[in-house]
Amino acid sequence: MWHKISFRLLKQELKRGELTVMALAIILSVTAVLSLSLFSERLQSGLLERSSEFLAADRVLSSRRDIPTQWIEQAQQENLETAWRVVFNSMAFANERLQLIDIKAVSDGYPLRGELKIADKPYAEGEVADGLPGPGEAWVAGALFQSLQIDLGDSIEVGNSEFKVTKVVTYEPDVGFSVFTDSPNVIIRYSQLGQTGLIQPGSRVRYNVLMAGSQDALQRYEDWLLPRLNEDTHSWRSIEDGESPLARSLNRAERFMMLASLLGVVLAATAVAVAAQRYCQRNYDVVAIFKTLGASRQQIRRIFITHLLLLTAMSVAIGMLLGWIIQTVVIDWVAQQLDASLPTASVKPYLLAAATGVISAVMFTLYPLFRLVSIPPLRVLHRQLVGGQAIRWLQWLLTGGTIYGLLVLYSQQWWLSTALFAGGVFAAAVLLGIGRLLIGASRKAGMQAGSAWRLAMAGLQRRAAANSVQMLAFSTAIMLLLLVTVLRNDLLADWQRQLPKDAPNYFALNIAEEKVPELKAMFEREDITSTDQYPIVPGRVTQHNGEDLLAEVTKEEREQDAEQEGREGFGRELSMTWRDTVPPNNEIVEGSWWGDDAEPQVSVEKIAAERLDIQVGDTLTFNIGGEEFSVPVTSLREADWSTLQPNFYMIFNTNTLQDFPATYITSFHLDEERKDELYELFKPFPEASLIDLDAIIDQIREVISQVSLAILFVLVLVIVAGSLVLVAQVQASMEERQKELVILRTLGAPGKLLSRSITYEFLVLGAISGLIATIAMDIALLILQTQVFNMDATWHWRLWLIGPVTGALTVGLLGRLSCARLIRRNTAQLIRKLA
């Protein structure tokens, strides 16, 4: 019997529209979580898949020694594709010239991700390679043609072997991001590595096994592999590891999408909580009537629990369908925009969305349902009677616990969820206090104005407690909307600033000092934009404040020389430079630049300083070409490594290094249509090496364009969620406003006066909420920019005007529209509505 009553009640409430906001809130929470989760998972998988081209694989297992066969067999058992890549330095000989090169010996299947491109002349537009060099053949980088003065078809000697140069390598997916340590590459077959005779005991060789496959298979293999790795010998890498510009862009995009998605979930859950509270209040009279007719608490509880479960099931189903449709449409649109397909998602987003809808509906209705069931029968005679005020703290506990649980469930990161929740609780308390103060101040100001304003301000003060909570919801929604919008714009602006259209896309290095004026003249003559020319001197940091710093050694070498003492150093030679002024994209964070001071001194980049615990005033000892000298550290710099321009860990004043022999490096921008000119332009500089950054820049820009689309999608959902919170809060005050209108109409108040007073009241509420939201947003943004996204902090002073105006217009319009029907009704209709 009770289930029939419950079903009829649901049909009746749906017809009357009383459940509209609650149903929409549940639908939105499910839709938001499902569409965001599906979209984020598919986009992230697509980004990683495309970005994995820069590793030529999904994962790379790297070692200084040969990798055990068992490890390769285990990967193959997991159905992972594998390919070998062995990399080491050697010398190449041709035409009585020699050049240091990077030999890359690769096996069939290379590259597993991305494409290897080759051409028939240096710096020409490449075509995708079909296979690898044949036996006795080598494909070489364009720079080698200049340094060895060779042509296609000539032979070069490498170790005990001779290889015929058959193709020019124009693009390697795994070429890397370093511009100081890369020598021209020579690609040969892995099967011919042994005959060169170059790999001997103690050789500096890096063995790499490239792997590609499904994420599940890679995860299973990683779980098996990691306990077997030796940190001194092996490494296991993905594209998200490291400090490359691409890795930073991916990580920053992932953090933004996670943050924005969490905010969307919180807003949707808040809308459910507000709607559930209002729904239960609307049914107080129904429960009182049930009780007067003899219904027990248990029967009433069953009726409303079944009623809410039916509503939840229906709303979750609609939300799942809408979420799937939305993400499908958006994914198809993104795929068309980017000319790419995105992988399918797992079942996890569907489970997460369903759980979010059910948890929100159940947990947020527990306390209102408790109060609803405890309504006394006498309420049919005394409308002021309500139930269950004794355990008000239960509502806050359930609401807070549910929101925190949803954050953890969605993010899978308890520390991030805890930080957001704790910050939100603190902000809510502060906002409540500020809201009450501003309501009091607005009432005093309003009393000096016309009658409509006085009436509006009196209403604000009369509902101070309810308005404070309402204002908190308004402020939170507006703040989150502003936060996501501004953060999106700042992120995109920061990315665009790093990679403008005329960003340098080539590095030229190993330029002889006497050729620098000629190079500058060529750039000027050919109208090519370039950065400064930096001298480079290779050297090592050997001591810090008199304490020895060790060079890179293997575990075996360390065990053989157990008496060797000292602290870990950089483990390699550094490319050091000198300069009179602070370089572009560098900022002094401690100490001061040397100016005209001629005394030897050095400025250290912040990352290097943190690694070796270097402070201003410390003394560093360097070894350059066998000559040792010590200099004081006079400043620490923060360099922007994401600009793809020359940066250095160590910069000296001119008098310190100018007597050491140096080569020069610069970067420049050359339009795509002028690439064919490169070979002729740099013929007068045969010793120079060119590194093409176009592939890296294009990939980062592609990531940015994908993320821009993703951020736009997330922003729309957050705006919808925030709008629903605003509507739910406005609807929550309708019953009390209806009672006030009855009294004021009975006292003869005209409709225009009531209409203006309601509009003014919501305008003030919106303006105060907008002001509070702007303050909270700028503070939150300051923390996020500096602590989460590693950006420069900026104040958004324009929003201090836009925020209150936007809040006033938005809340004022919503309030006016929501109350329009009440104002149009006459007194008799309002009384019947309340009855």
N, C-alpha and C positions, 0 to 999 in steps of 0.2 A: 504493500500500500504506500509506504513512504517513498519508494523509488518513483512511483507514478506521480506523486505530489511534487517530488523534486524535478522531474522532467517537465511537468506543466509549469512549474515556477520558472524554469529556465526559458521556456518558450514565451511566457508572459513578459519576463524581464527583457528579453531580446526585442520583443515587439515595442516595448515602452522606451527602449534605448538606454535603460539604466546601466546595463552591462557594457555599453559601447566602449567607454574609456578603458575599463579593466581588460576587456577582450583585446582591444587594440594594443594595450601595454604588453600583454603576454605575447601577442602575435609579433609585435615589434622586437621584443627581447629575443625571441626564437629566430626571427628573420635576420636580425642584426648579427647574432652569434653565428648562425649557420652561414650566411653569405660572407661575413668577414672571415670566418675560419676557413671556408672552402677557398675563397679568393686568396687569402694570405698564404695558405698551404700550397695552392697551385702556383701562385706567382713566385713564392719563395723557391719552390722546386725548379720552376722555370729559370729564375735568376741564377740559381746555383748551377743548373745544367749548362746554361749559356756561359756563365762565368768560369766554369770548370775548363773551358777551352784554354785558359791561361795556365793550366797545369797539364794540358793535353790528356787529362784523365779526371775521374771523380776524386780519387785519392792517390797519393804517391808514397810508397814505402822506400825510404832512402837509407843508405848505409855507406860507411867508409870501407867496409869489407864486403866480400861476396855474400849474397843473401842465401840462406839455407834453402835447398830444394823443397824441403817439407813445407815451408811457408808458401811457396808458389803453388804447390799441390793443394794445400788447404783452400787457397783462394779459388782455384779452379773447381774444387768440390762445392763451393758456394755459388757456382755459376757466374763468377766474375771474369770479365775479359782481362787479359794481362798482356803487357808488352815491356820489353827491356829498353832502358835508356842509360847508357854509361857515358859519363862526362868527365873530361880531364883536360889539362893544358899540355900543349906540346909546341914544337916548332915546325913550320912548313917551309920548304925550300923550293925555289923556282927562279930561273933567270939570274942565278948568282945572288939572289936576295933571300932573306929569311924574315919570317913574321911569326910572332906568338899568336897561337890560335886556340880556340876551344873545340876539341873533337867531340862530336856527339855520335856515338855508335848506337843505332836503334834497330829493333827487330820488327818483323812483320806485324802489322796491326797499328803501328805508330802513325799518327796520333790517335788515341782512343776517343778523344773529344777535340773538336775543332778541326781545322784544315791546315795542311802544309801547302804553301804556295811557291811556285817556281816560275822563272822566266828565262828568256834566251839572252838577255843583256842586263847589266846592272841597273837597279833602280827603276826598271820598267814595271808596268802593271802585271802582277803575277796571275797565274792560273792554278787551280787546285791540282796538286800532284796526284797522279794515279799510280800508287805504289811507292817504292823506294829506289835509291840508286842501284844500278846493276853491279855485278862483281867487277872489282877493279875501277869503279867509278866513284866520284865524290860530287856532292852538290855543295857550293860554297857561298858565303855571304858576299854581297856586292863590294864591301870595303876591301876584300882581299884582292880584287882585280886591280885596285889602285896601288896597294902596298907591294904586291909582287909583280906588277906589270904583266899580267897574264891575260889571255883571251880564252873564250870558250873553245874547248878541244885540247888546250895545253894540259900538261901533267904537272902535278906537284908531288914532292917527296914528303912523306910523313913516316918517321921511324924507318923501318926496314922495307916499307912498301911504297909503291908509286901508284897514284890514283889519277885517272883522267877526269878533268873538270867538264861535266856534261850539262849542268844547269846552274842557274843563279837562284839562291834562296832569297825570296822577297818577303816571306812572312813565316815565322815559326810560332805556333800557339803558346809554347812554353818558353819564349825567349827571356822572360823575366822583366823586372822593373829597374835593375841596377844599371847605371850608366858609367860607373867607374871601374867595374871589375869584368865587364864583358869584352872579350876579344872576339874577332870575327869567327863565326862558326863554320865548321866543316862537317858535313853529315856523311857518314859511311854506314855500311851494313854492320850489324852486331856480329854476324858470322865471320867478318873479316878482321875483327879487332885483334885476335890472337896473332895473326901474321905480321902485324906492325911491330911486335916486340917491345911496345912502349910500356906495358903494364908489368912492373917488376915489384918484388917485395919492398914495401915502404913508399910506393908511388902514391901521389895524392890523387886518388880516384874517387868519384862518387857513383855508386851503383844505385840505380833507381828502377823500381818495378812500378809501372803505371797500371792502375786498376780502374775498371768502370763496371757499373751494374746497378741494380735496384738499391734503394736506400736500406731496405730491410736486410738484403744480403751483405751490404757494406757494413751495417751495424753489427751483424752476427760475426763477421770476420774481424771487425775491430775489437769486439769483446774477447775473441779468441787470441788475437795478436798482442794486444797491449801488455798483458803480463809477461810476455816473452821478449819485449824490447829492452835494449840497453840504452839508457839516455845518452851515454857518452858516444855511442856508435850509430844508433838508429834514430830515424824520425818518421812520423806518420802525419801527413799534411793534407789539408783540404784548402780550397780557395779562401775560406773564411779566416784561416790562420794568417798570422803575420801582420805587417804594417803597410802593405801596399795600398795605393790609392783605391784600387778596386775593392779590397777587403774592407777598408774603412767605409766606403760608400755602401757596401752591402750591410755591414753591421749597423750603420747609422739608420739605413732604411728599415731594417728589421726592428730596431728599437722604437722608431716612430710608429710603425704599424702596430706593434704590440701595445704601446702606450695609448694610441688613439682608439684601438679596439677595446682596451680595458675601460676607457672613459665611456665608450658607447654602451658597454655592458652595464656599467654603473647607472647611467642615465635611464636605460630601459628598465632596470630593476627598480629604480626609484619611482618611475611611473607606475609600475605594478603595485608597489607599496602604497602610494597615494590613492590609487584607484580602489584597492582592496579595502582600505580604511573607509572611503566614502561609500562603497557598496554596502558594507555591513551596517553603517549608520543609517542608510536608506531603508534597511529591513528591520529596524527596531520595532516599528509598529506591527509588522507582519508576525514577528515572533510573539509579541504580547498578545495578539489575537489568537494565535495557535494555542498559547498557554491557557487563555480563558476558555477555549473550547476543549480543554482536557489533555492536550499533548504534553508528553513528558520531555525532560531535557534530552534524554537519549534519542527519542524520536526526532526532535528538532535538530539535534546534532547530525543524525544520519541524513535528514532531508538536505541540510545545507552543505554538508561534506560531499554528498553525491552530486548536488547541484554544482558546486565549485569544481569538482573533478570532471564532470561532463564539460563544463566551460573550458577547463584547462586542456582537456583532450582535444576538443574542437579547435581551440586557439593554437595549440602546439602543432596540430596537423596543418592548419592554414599557414602558420609561420614557416614550417618546414617546406611547404610547397612554394611559398613566395620567396624564401631564401634561396632555394635551388634555382628558381626561374631567374631571379635577379643576378646571381653570380654567373649563370650560364650566359645571359645576355651580355653582361659586362665582360666576361672572359672572351666571348666571341668578338666583341668590339675591340678589346685590347689586342687580341691576336691579329685582327685586321690592321690595326694601327701599326703594329710592330712587325707584321709579316712573319709571325712565329706561332707555333702551337705550344700550349702549356700542358704539362702532365696532368693526369687525372688525380683526384684526391682520394685519401683513405676514408675509412668509415668513421674515424675519430670525430670529425666536425659534426656529423649527424648525431652521434651520441652526446656530444657536448651541448649541442643546441637543445635537444630534447631534455637533457638534465637541467639546463638553465631555466627553461620554461616551467618544468614541474617544480623545481626547487623554489623559484620565485613565487609561483602561485601558492604553493603549500605553506612555505615559511612565512610569507608576508601576510597571510590570512589567518594564521593561528591565533594571534592575540585579538584581532578584531572579531574573529569567530567566537572566541571565549567570551568576550563582552556581549556579543549578540545572543548567545545561548543563555547568558545570565540575566537577560532583561526580565524584570518582574512583570507579572500580569497587570498590576495596577497602572502600568504606563498607558493603557487605553483610557484611563481617567485623568492621569497626571503625566502630561507629555514631557516633563523635565526629568523623569526618572530614567537613569541609565544604569548599566551593571558593570561590575568588574573593575572598579577604579583602584582597588587595593594593590594590584601587582602591575602598576604602570611600567616599572622597570623591565618587565618581561618583553614589552614591545621593543624597547631600545635594544635589549640583548638579542632578540630574534632578528631584528632588522640589521643591526651591526654585524652579527655573526653570519647572516646570510650573505650580505654584501662581501664580507671578507672571504667567505667560502667560495663565492663565485669568482672573485679575483684570483684566488689560488687555483681553482679548477681551470680557469681559462688560461692563465699565464704559465702554470706549472712552475712558478718561481715564488716560493714563500717569502723570500726577502724583499722582492720588488712589491709584492702584494702587501706585506706588512708596512713597508715604507709609505706606500700610497694611502693605505687605510689610516695609519697613524697621522700622516699629514692632513688627510681629509677630516678626521675627528677634531684635530687642533684648529684647522681653518674654520670648521663649522661653529665651534665654540666662539672664536673671535668674531666671525660674521654675525652670529646671533647678537652678541653684545653691541657691535657697531650698529646693527639694524635697529635695536631698541633705542639707542641714543638718537639716531637720525629720525626715527618716527616721532620721538618727543620733540625734537627741534622743528620738524616740519609742522607739527600741530601748533606750536607757538607762532610760527610764521603765518600759518593758514588762518589763524584767528584774526589777523589784521587785514585779511582780504575780504572779498565779497562773500555773499551767503553760500554760493555753491562750493567755494573753497572751504569755508568754515564747516560746512556739512561733510565734505570729503575728509577733512583733517580730523573731525570728531569721530568719523567712522574708523579711520586709521588707529586713533588712540583707543577707541572702545574695543577693537579687536587686536590689541597690541600683541598679545601672546600668539594668536593664530597668524597674524600678519608677519610676525618675526620668523616663524617657521616657514610661512609661505615665501617670505623674502629670501630666506636661506635657500629654498629650492630654486627660486628665480635666479639668485646670484650664482648658485652652483651651475645651473644649466647655461647661463650666459657666459660665465667664466670658462667653462669647458669648451663652448663653441668658439669663443675668442682665442682660447689657448691653442686649439687644434688648427684654427685658421691662420693665426700669426706664425705658429711654429712651422706649418707647411710652407708659408711664404718665405720665412727665414731660411729654412733648409734649402729650398729651391734656389733662393738668391745666393746662398753660400756656395752651393754646387756650381751655379753659373759663374760666380766670381772666380772660382778655381779654374774653370775650363771655359773661358770666353771663346768666341769664334776664332779669334786670332791668337789663340794659345800656341806656344812653341810646340811643333810636332816633330822636330829633329834635334838631336844632340850631335855636335861636332866636337870630337876630342882628339888628343894626341897631336895638337897643332903646335908646330915649332914656333918658338918665340919670335924669330925673325920673319915668320910668315903672318903674324898677327896684323900688322898694318895693311898688308895686301888683302887679307881676309875682310877686314873692316871696309876697305875700299870696294871690294867685290859686292858686299852686302849693300852698300850705299848705291853703287852703280846699278845693281839689279833690283833695287827697291824691295829688299828683303828685310823684314823686321827681325832684329835679334836682341838677345839679352847681353849683359856685359860679358867680356872675355875674362875668365878667371884663370890665373896661373895655378898649376897643380904640382905639388911635390909629394911623392909617396914617402911615408915614414911610419915609425912605430912609437907608441907611448910605452916607455920601459919602466918608469917609476912614478909613484904618486907620494909626495912628501917623503921621499927617500926610500919608500917601500917598493920592492921589485914587483912588477906586474908580469905574469906569465904569458908567453905566447901560446897559440893554440897547440895543444898536445892531445894525443889519444890516450885512452886509459892504459894501453899497453906501455906507451912511452913513459907515462907517469909512474907505472909500477917498476919499470927498469931503472928509473932515476929517482928513487925514493927520497934522496937527500935534497932534491930540488924544492926550494921554498919560494913562497911568494903568493900574491893574490891574483885571481883570475883577471886578465886584461881583455883587450878587444879581440885577441886571437888572430889578428891579421893586420896588414898594413892599411893605414888610413890615407885617403887623398886629402891633403891639407893645402891651404891657400893663404895668401896675405891680401890685405885690403885696408885702405885708409878710412873708408866710410862703412856704416852698417849696411849689409846687403838688403836688397828688396825682399819682402816676405820674411824678414827677421825682426825680432823685437827684443830689446834688452830687458830682461826680467830681474836682474840683480847685478850690482856693480855699475861700472860706467865704461864707455868706449874710450879709446886712448887719445883721440884728438891729435895734437901735434907732439905728444910725448914720444921721444925716440928710444926710450928704454925697451928692451925685449919684453914682450908680453903676449898672452894668448886669450882668446875668447872661446868658451866651450859651449856647445849646444846642450840644451837642457836634458834631453834624453840620455846623452852620453854622460853628463854630469851625475844624473841620478844613478846610472848603472855602476859608476865607480865611486860614488859618494864624494864628488868633487865640489868644493866650496870656493867662493871668491876669496882670494888670499892664499890658496894652496899653491904648491909648486909642482909642476909636471916636468919630467925628464923625457926627452925625445931622442930617437936615433934615426938620423937621415943619412943614408949612404955610408954608414960606419962612423959618422961623427955624432957625438952625444952632446947635448946642451940642455940646460934647465931654464924655465921661464915661469914667472908668476901668472896665476889666473886672475884677470882683472874684471871679467864680466861673464855672465851666463846669458845665453840667447835662447829664445824659443823660435824655431824655424817652422814654416808652413811647408811640410813635405808633400802636401797634396797638390801643389801647383805644377808639378812636373818641370821645375826649373832647378838649376844647380844649387845644391845646399851642401854644407860642410859641417862636420863635427868640430873641427879645429880651424880657427881663423887667427892668423898672427898679424901683428903690425908689420909694415913694409920692411923695416930695418932688420927684422929677425931672420927672414927667409930669402930676401932678394938675391943673395949671393949663391944660392943653390940652383942647379940646373932645373928647369921646369918646362913642362908642356902646358898647353892652354885648352880650356873647354868653354864652349858657348852653346846656346840653344837658339833656334830660329824657327820662324813660321814660313812654310812654303805651301802655296795653294795646291790642291789636288791636281789641277790641270797642268801644273808646271813640274811635276815630278820627273818627267823625262829629261829635264834640263840638269838634273843633279850631277850626272856623270861628267858632263862637260864643265859645269861650274866648279867642280872640285878636282878636276884634272891637275891644276897647278898646285894642289896640296896632296900629293900622293901618300904622305905619312898620316893624313887625317883619317879618322874612323867616324862613320856616320851611323847613328842609331835612330831608326824610324819608330816614332811613338804614335803614329796614326792609329794603329790597331788598338793600342791601349786606350787612347782617347776615345775612339769610336765605341769601344766596349763600355767604358765608364759612362759615356753619354747615353748609350742604350739602356744601361741600368737606371740612370736618372730619369729617362723618359718613361720607363716602365713604372718606376716608383712614383713618378708624378701622377700617372693615371691611377695607381693604387691609392695614393693619398687623396685624390679627388673623390674616389668612390667612398673611402672611409669617412671623409668630411661630410658627404651628403647624408650618410647613415647617422652620423653623430648629430647633425642638424635636425634630422627627423626625430631622433630620440629626445633631443633637448626640447623640441617644440611640443612633443607629447607630454613631457614633464610639466611644461608651462600650462598646457590645456588642462591636465589633470589637477593641478593646483588651483586653477581658476574655478573649475567645476566643483572642487571640494568646498568652496565657500558659498555656493549658490543657495543652499537652504537657509542659511542665516541671513543672507542678503534679501531673500524673499520675505522673511519675517519683518525685516526692517522696512521694506517697501510697503507692506500692508499697513504698518503703523503710520508711516509718513504720508501715505495716500489718504488714510483716514483723517489725519490732521490737516489735510487740504493742500499738501505740497504738490505743485504742478509737475507734469511729466518732464518739461525741459530742465527744471532745476534738478530733478533726480538723475536725469541722463547726464547732465554736466558733472554733477557731484561724483557719480560712479566713474566717469571718464577721468576726472581729475585724480580720484583716489588711485586708480590703476596707473595713471601716468607717474604719480609720485612714487608709488611702489616700484615701478619699472626703472625710474631714474635712480632711486637709491640703490636698487639691486644692480643696475648697470655700473654705478660708481664703485660699489663694493666689489663687483666682479672684476672690474678693471684693475683695482689695487691687488686683489688676490692673483689675477692672471699674470701681472707683471712680476710679482714676487715668485710665483711658480715657474714662470718662464726663465727668470734669472737662474734659478736652481737647475732647471732642465738643460739650459744652454751650456752652463759651465760644468755640470757634474755628469750629465748623461750623454750629450751630443758633442762635447768638446768643441764648442763654438764660442766666439766672442760674445760677451754679455752686452745687450743693447736695451735701452729703455724706449718704449713705444709711446711717446708723449701725445701723439695724435689720438690714441685710443682713450686717453683720459677725457676727451670731449666726445669721441664717437661712442664709447661704452655707455655712458648715461643716456645719451640721445637715443641710441639703438634700443637700450632697455626700456626707456619710456615709451617709444613708439611701438615696440613689439608687445610688451605687456599691456599697454593701453589699448591697442587694437584688439588683442585677444580678449581682454576683459570686457571691452565695449561690445564685441560681437557675442560673447557668451551671455551677457546680461540683456541683450537686445530684446529677446522674447519676454523676459520678465517685465521690462519697462513698458512694452506695448500692451500688457494685460491690464485690465481694470481691477479695482479693489476686490470685487466679487470673485473674479477668476482666480486671483492670488489666494484668497481665503479658501476657495474650494481645492486649490492645488495643495495647500497645507493640510487640509482636513484628512 
